[in-house]
Amino acid sequence: MVGGLDSEDALAELYDAHAATLYGYIARRAGPDAADDLVSETFLTVWRQRTGFDPSRASPKTWLYGIATNLLRRHARDEVRRLRAWSREHGRQLTEEDIGARASATADAEALASTLAAGIAALREEEREVLLLVAWAQLSPLEIAEALDIPANTVRTRLHRARTRLRAVAHNPNAEVDDHA
Amino acid sequence: MPEHRDDNTPDDLDTRIDHALTRIHAEDVPDEQRVRAVRTRLLDTVRHHPEPRHTRPNRVLTIAAAAAVLAGGIFVAQTVGGAGLQPSASAAAISNLTRAADNAHDEPVPPGDYRYIRTHRSSTGGFPDNRDPDANCWYRTHTVIEVWIPADPAREWLQRTTEPNERTWLRCSEREAVRQGFPLPTGPRVEERRAARGHFNGENIGRENGRDIPLPPPGFGNPTPEFLAGLPRDPQRLYHQIQQYVQGDVEDDRPDLVFDEIRSLLTTGLATADLRAALYRAATYIEGVEVIDTAVNLDGRTGTALGFTEDGAREQLIIDPATGEFIGQRSVHDEMPAGTGDYTAVHTDVAGDRGVAPS
């Protein structure tokens, strides 16, 4: 599907190639209730702007994720609230002993996930975006750079900061992490 | 007794983090049926509904280019677009910054001695308040980070981080924190790290997807003293070079990223006086940059500030016009509760002994 989204068949092909993962990414960030509309709006936007698509600057996939991520910015408050709620529902406080002993792998993963969810909620939006594009959409830093129209270096820096904060939160779930850069 | 920070092998923790991330909101991933339902609706819309006029993709970040004088002596930039690169701030503000640039000097570091940089940071921490789904408990805390940079920066640096673990509460309290199952560390905690060239994370900048990301070659992504020495001292050329780096092939102007990169260069501890002078001048070309006449760093030292605001995030870099030193940052966000924010005071000196603060 190089260059031309020139027919409904081509749009259907694009959908079949990417919608499942994209839907998952959107639903996890904005919630299942908002996801239907956001997924539709993403593909409709791509369709309506198809004549302006420049294949030298992005692939259809990264174009999709760029649009989706942009749309998701309107849902930032919901996203943060959902993450905190998830954290509370799934969590118990992770203690130093838990990290050391690593009792049961499942309980440990669950507790860590709960802690991280709260940590992700506390990230800057720009850091959260790149982290989740990797974790929930499996984009590479280069693809993220294309999708968000920013340099690959900026993507790496934000990823690094996000993961540094998460590592610190995993060690000490109660303290806010400073960026000592 | 100060608590020693345990060093979990990054391998293990990063893998566990990767796994844990896949769990979060996993139940929200849709089934095939739902994905198919949206497909049907999408194609139906495309076939049967007329298209609106072609719209440009949203510009995610737009900077207002209005000029105004606000109370308190803040001069907001009047942007001047067009071919020539014109400084963005007003004449009076530029003169303050020019003074800072002209006065910039470094105390020489004798061989065997160290550049000493002490950053006092006051920041905000918090956790969800379980009595109210929409609220957080917030506290302020502070940290001191000291760095000893050898006269030859290729040799071993020392970084000491001291956390007194003293808090003041903006919302909730120490007792409430314990009650809600979030007891916070008490007692001072000191961590020291040593590394040649200041590469405290080794020769990697981190890990992603289970692999190390190596340090890039010297450049903005890895600002070595040699790289910094090679940057142009002409402010316009410096501005363009930074802009080129942060924007890459992107056409849209990203003044926020340029400001951020200047901040990053100033906080390396390696920006010599002539580079700082050029950075202060280069910053005046940033569209939307402000120069604030009087700003106070965390320790009460007064200076002039370069400011940038976007989407409610207000950043200031504070400079002493008398000495050209970078003396701190202020960072607040309009959508955060009053009293939250990040503030620093930076003190630069020369130390004779590593690990000993100059008196």
Interface residues (C-beta under 8 A of the other chain):
Chain A: E8 L11 A12 Y15 D16 A19 A20 Y23 G24 A27 R28 R29 G31 P32 A35 D36 V39 S40 F43 L44 T45 W47 R48 Q49 T51 G52 R57 G66 I67 N70 R73 R81 R82 L83 R84 A85 W86 S87 R88 H90 Q93 E96 I99 D108 A109 E110 L112 A113 L116 A117 A118 I120 A122 L131 V134 A135 W136 P141 A145 D149 I150 P151 A152 N153 T154 R156 T157 L159 H160 R163 T164 L166 R167 A170 H171 N172 P173 N174 A175 E176 D178 H180 A181
Chain B: R5 D6 N8 P10 L13 D14 R16 I17 D18 H19 A20 L21 T22 R23 I24 H25 A26 D28 V29 P30 E32 R34 V35 A37 V38 R39 R41 L42 L43 T45 V46 R47 E51 P52 H54 T55 R56 P57 N58 V60 R121 S123 T124 G125 G126 F127 P128 N130 P133 D134 T141 T143 I145 T161 A177 G181 F182 P183 L184 P185 I205 G206 R207 E208 N209 I213 P216 F220 G221 Y245 V246 Q247 G248 D249 V250 D252 R254 L257 S264 T267 D342
